[in-house]
Amino acid sequence: MAEHEAMGFVETQGLVAAIEAADAMVKAARVRIKTVGNADAALISVICEGDLAACAAAVDAGKAAAARVGDFVCSNLIARPDDDTEALVARHIDTIMPPRPAAEDKAAPKARGGKS
């Protein structure tokens, strides 16, 4: 069984519409942006994960936001995705958003060169 109860997808044409959709999605519900992928021809998919109701609300908010500033193309909501479905998404979408560093990476001070 998948770690999360649902995955929500909002596809836009253009980066600005995708950024606006992602922003609206995380503000509308308690979801996490899993990845942002580039399909082709300026098609960008914003994929979120969380519980089913939160993903549904996030997808609705993302659709509306993308339509306001650019071109909304389509959306989808998958309840209880199988582990193979999540692996398919991770493996076959060209990610344009690198993974975030872990919290401990942010807290660790960087060593500075120079004289002591």
Summary of the structure (lengths in Angstrom):
residues: 116
radius of gyration: 16.4
end to end distance: 53.7
largest distance: 57.8
contacts: 347
relative contact order: 0.25
helix: 41%
strand: 29%
